[in-house]
Amino acid sequence: MKNIIALLLLCITLTSFDFGSGTAYLNCKSDSGRTKFYAELQDIEGLLEKAVLKIDDTELKYKTDESHVIFDPKNGVLTMYIDDFDNKEEHLNHKYLQFWSIPSTFKILKNENYHQIYEFQAKIYGTEPRKGKEFNTPIIILNCRLEYEI
């Protein structure tokens, strides 16, 4: 009888425990080290919570309300699009960002339910953060690491 009660309590405890979700952290850097991109993704396949592009010493932070993320690790795909307007009616301070992984470079370093690590190269293109430059950045290739852990 004691074993049945202990087993019942263990089952109740395990089924009521909320494992929750985690945040995936994306860190990217160009070969030269001049360009860096950092992003946080809610539960790796969810919403974009934070995105920052830094070229040389100039940083551009994005509002992530109007963003789209597609993640398909089996096919080596991670894409992001951010459309950030400070004033939509007058199109003032429009910032955008396009990010896409290069599938042939996608490596799965760790793939467990609660801990995943990926490395790959990606291309990034968007609003130029530096003053005195064109409105858009060139397409820049980055070396990236995406890590997710609950």
BALO-69856 format. One line per 2 residues: their letters; for each residue x, y, z of C-alpha. Coordinates in steps of 0.05 Angstrom, whole numbers, plus 5000, padded with zeros to 4 digits. Example, Ala and Ser with C-alpha at 12.3 -4.5 7.8 and 13.67 -1.06 7.14 Angstrom:
2
AS	5246:4910:5156 ~ 5273:4979:5143;
//
This chain:
150
MK	5000:5000:5000 ~ 5057:5047:5017;
NI	5088:5034:4949 ~ 5023:5051:4913;
IA	5015:5117:4951 ~ 5089:5135:4938;
LL	5080:5118:4864 ~ 5016:5159:4860;
LL	5050:5219:4893 ~ 5109:5213:4846;
CI	5062:5212:4785 ~ 5023:5272:4810;
TL	5088:5310:4823 ~ 5117:5295:4754;
TS	5054:5310:4715 ~ 5042:5376:4751;
FD	5113:5402:4743 ~ 5117:5457:4690;
FG	5181:5448:4650 ~ 5165:5515:4616;
SG	5201:5542:4556 ~ 5267:5576:4547;
TA	5299:5630:4506 ~ 5344:5614:4448;
YL	5405:5659:4440 ~ 5433:5674:4372;
NC	5504:5703:4368 ~ 5534:5720:4301;
KS	5598:5753:4279 ~ 5630:5767:4211;
DS	5700:5740:4196 ~ 5728:5810:4204;
GR	5693:5819:4271 ~ 5665:5887:4249;
TK	5593:5862:4243 ~ 5556:5828:4300;
FY	5484:5807:4306 ~ 5450:5784:4370;
AE	5379:5759:4377 ~ 5335:5725:4429;
LQ	5280:5678:4406 ~ 5224:5656:4452;
DI	5224:5580:4456 ~ 5270:5574:4395;
EG	5212:5570:4345 ~ 5171:5626:4375;
LL	5172:5701:4374 ~ 5232:5745:4366;
EK	5243:5780:4434 ~ 5305:5821:4419;
AV	5350:5838:4360 ~ 5412:5881:4356;
LK	5457:5894:4296 ~ 5525:5925:4309;
ID	5573:5947:4254 ~ 5639:5976:4275;
DT	5620:6014:4338 ~ 5549:6033:4317;
EL	5491:5993:4345 ~ 5420:5989:4319;
KY	5366:5959:4364 ~ 5302:5934:4333;
KT	5231:5933:4360 ~ 5208:5862:4348;
DE	5132:5873:4346 ~ 5131:5865:4270;
SH	5178:5806:4261 ~ 5173:5738:4229;
VI	5217:5677:4245 ~ 5220:5610:4210;
FD	5263:5555:4240 ~ 5271:5486:4209;
PK	5335:5453:4235 ~ 5325:5389:4195;
NG	5333:5430:4131 ~ 5383:5481:4159;
VL	5335:5539:4156 ~ 5331:5599:4202;
TM	5301:5662:4173 ~ 5281:5728:4205;
YI	5248:5790:4179 ~ 5239:5852:4222;
DD	5200:5913:4199 ~ 5209:5968:4251;
FD	5173:6035:4243 ~ 5176:6090:4295;
NK	5121:6127:4260 ~ 5082:6085:4210;
EE	5040:6143:4182 ~ 5100:6185:4162;
HL	5149:6128:4151 ~ 5199:6162:4197;
NH	5258:6123:4223 ~ 5241:6060:4185;
KY	5287:6003:4203 ~ 5286:5933:4174;
LQ	5328:5870:4176 ~ 5331:5807:4134;
FW	5369:5747:4161 ~ 5374:5678:4129;
SI	5418:5618:4144 ~ 5458:5583:4090;
PS	5431:5511:4094 ~ 5495:5477:4068;
TF	5534:5505:4128 ~ 5482:5484:4181;
KI	5511:5438:4235 ~ 5473:5407:4293;
LK	5522:5404:4351 ~ 5473:5381:4403;
NE	5400:5360:4394 ~ 5367:5340:4459;
NY	5297:5358:4480 ~ 5321:5409:4532;
HQ	5387:5431:4502 ~ 5402:5446:4429;
IY	5462:5478:4396 ~ 5470:5496:4323;
EF	5526:5529:4283 ~ 5519:5557:4213;
QA	5534:5615:4167 ~ 5480:5666:4151;
KI	5470:5727:4109 ~ 5443:5792:4137;
YG	5418:5854:4102 ~ 5381:5914:4129;
TE	5382:5986:4151 ~ 5453:6013:4155;
PR	5467:6035:4227 ~ 5528:6078:4211;
KG	5521:6151:4192 ~ 5547:6175:4125;
KE	5534:6108:4091 ~ 5480:6085:4043;
FN	5411:6071:4073 ~ 5421:5995:4067;
TP	5479:5951:4089 ~ 5512:5907:4038;
II	5495:5833:4045 ~ 5542:5809:4101;
IL	5560:5737:4116 ~ 5561:5719:4189;
NC	5585:5659:4230 ~ 5529:5641:4278;
RL	5515:5599:4339 ~ 5444:5586:4363;
EY	5436:5556:4432 ~ 5371:5537:4467;
EI	5364:5507:4536 ~ 5306:5499:4583;
//
